[in-house]
Amino acid sequence: MKKIVIVLLGMFLLTSCVNETEDNTPTIQARLNGVSWKAKETNVSVDAGGALIIKGYRGSEVLTIKLSAPIISGFPLGTENMLNFGTYTVGSALSINEYTTGIVPGPVYEYLKENAGTGYSLNNSAMTTNITTTSNGAGLVFKITEVSPVGAITKLELKARGANYKAGEIVTVQGGNGDARFKISNVQQSNGKVVVSKIENGTITGTFQLNAVNDSGDVVTFSEGVFYKVPMN
């Protein structure tokens, strides 16, 4: 009975993968603001600088993902590293609406630890100080949930995302010895991640998700994104 269940489960998983990529045909597809989106044409190339460029076309829409290199890896978007970014354009040459994962001000989405600090204790509302002098970011609050014996912050959560932060800015956590520092990775309007999982036989396969913003502050969301065995030029 156990063998039958395992076999049936394997068949189900295989069928699910086939359905997700439209019967294993090369494609770029995702959910755009919750609605199914699939490219009618695709183009993948490596430019003169060695960057990988993945494009999907559907009518007047163009989704572009540019990555620093054609390697198997994960690539965060919306960070200060603009070698990795995504754009979505819709419209004609006379009127184009462009959404990008560029560096824009907004509430904090992800962050990286620069220094764990010392002398900290558990704190449900740890305020922060923005030490990037050119920044208008304010209001970021952490919840410190774990510290080491010397008071280094080992675990924390976002309690309030604040506003007007930009990727690359540095904040210190108040309390303790005031030496815990965190870098803003990206913000809510501009973020995402691309994972290249396979490059073989001249094709590329991976997943993506992103939030991109236009000049008016409108945001589009690509979720559950897949590029499957798309030929590389």
Secondary structure, DSSP 8 states (H G I E B T S, - for coil): -HHHHHHHHHHHHHHHHHHHTTTT--EEEEEETTEEEE-SEEEEEE-TTS-EEEEEEETTEEEEEEESSSSSEEEEESSS-TTSEEEEEEEETTEEEEEE-----BSEEEEEEEE--SS---EEEEEEEE--TT---EEEEEEEEEE-TT--EEEEEEEEEEESB-TT-EEEESSTTS--EEEEEEETTBEEEEEEEEEETTEEEEEEEEEEE-TTS-EEEEEEEEEEEEEB-
